[in-house]
Amino acid sequence: MAELTEVLLGKTADDRGNSPTFGTLVDLSPEEVVIKPAKLETPALIDVRVHFPRLGFVVQPVREAKL
């Protein structure tokens, strides 16, 4: 997966209350995934990057709907 790809990040386990995270892939290594979260209704005051462990998470590219 190339950097700056829009991705969906979700847990692999069947956790209740688990919501996927959408954002732009910034870095991908064997140990972690780093994304810039999707824009919120109210813009953040700082530029945020979120780090997730690779273990227990699945990263999938977001595919645009073809209508």
JORANOR-V672392 format. One record per pair of residues at least 12 apart in sequence whose ideal C-beta (glycine too) atoms are under 10 Angstrom apart, sorted by the first residue. I is the first residue (numbers start at 1). GAP is how many residues later the second one is. Records with the same first field share a line. If there is no record, write none. Layout:
# JORANOR-V672392
I: GAP ; GAP
This chain:
# JORANOR-V672392
1: 24 ; 27 ; 32 ; 58 ; 59 ; 60
2: 23 ; 26 ; 59
3: 21 ; 22 ; 23 ; 24 ; 25 ; 31
4: 20 ; 21 ; 22 ; 32
5: 18 ; 19 ; 20 ; 21 ; 23 ; 30 ; 54 ; 56 ; 57
6: 16 ; 17 ; 18 ; 19 ; 29 ; 32 ; 55 ; 56 ; 57 ; 58
7: 13 ; 14 ; 15 ; 16 ; 17 ; 18 ; 19 ; 21 ; 26 ; 28 ; 31 ; 51 ; 52 ; 53 ; 54 ; 55
8: 12 ; 13 ; 14 ; 15 ; 27 ; 30 ; 50 ; 51 ; 52 ; 53 ; 54 ; 55
9: 12 ; 13 ; 14 ; 16 ; 24 ; 26 ; 28 ; 41 ; 43 ; 48 ; 49 ; 50 ; 51
10: 12 ; 42 ; 47 ; 48 ; 49 ; 50
11: 41 ; 45 ; 46 ; 47
12: 43 ; 44 ; 45 ; 46
13: 43 ; 44
15: 41
20: 38 ; 40 ; 42
21: 12 ; 14 ; 16 ; 17 ; 29 ; 31 ; 36 ; 38
22: 13 ; 15 ; 16 ; 17 ; 40
23: 12 ; 13 ; 14 ; 15 ; 16 ; 25 ; 26 ; 27 ; 39
24: 12 ; 13 ; 14 ; 15 ; 25 ; 38
25: 34 ; 36
26: 23 ; 24 ; 25
27: 22 ; 24
28: 26 ; 31
29: 25
30: 24 ; 25
31: 20 ; 22 ; 23 ; 24
32: 19 ; 20 ; 21 ; 22 ; 23 ; 25
33: 17 ; 18 ; 19 ; 20 ; 21 ; 24 ; 25 ; 26
34: 15 ; 16 ; 17 ; 18
35: 13 ; 14 ; 15 ; 16 ; 17 ; 24
36: 12 ; 13 ; 14
37: 12 ; 13
38: 24
